[in-house]
Amino acid sequence: MSSITIRNLGDTVKHNLRVRAALHGRSMEDEARTILRNAVEQDAPSGAALVQRIRARFAALGDVDLLQPPRKAMREPPELPTGHAPDSA
C-alpha cells in the first residue's frame, strides 16, 4: 500500500473532516481514504462511458459515410526452400 502526505490543509477543512469522520464512525485517516477512493472511482470512465463522451462531442458534425476501398485477393505466400529445418535460436 502507498501513502501520501497532504500539506497546507486549511483548519476548516481539517475540522470538517474530523466532524465527518465522527459522523461516520471512522478515523480522520479512514474518512479521507474513503473520500479519495469514492472520488477517483466516480471519475474513472468505463469503456462505454468513454465511447458515449466521444460520440457526444462529435454529434454536432453529423454522420460521415466513408467509402471502403475495394479489396483484392490475398497474394500467395512465397515458396520456401525445402529440406532445411528452421534455425532455432
C-alpha angles and dihedrals in degrees: 000000000000128000135205135195119220113207130190094027109167120245092240092053091049092048092048090048090051091050093046091049091051091050089054094042093243138119118259089251093052091046091052090048091051093048092050094045092050093046094050095045092051093050096048105099118218119226091259092049091051092052090050092051092050092049091049091051094053098034093099090061092062130223121318123208111206120199114237113226114238113264124230127210115270114262120246116261116254119265113254123212112261128227096043122105114218114261113256111213 
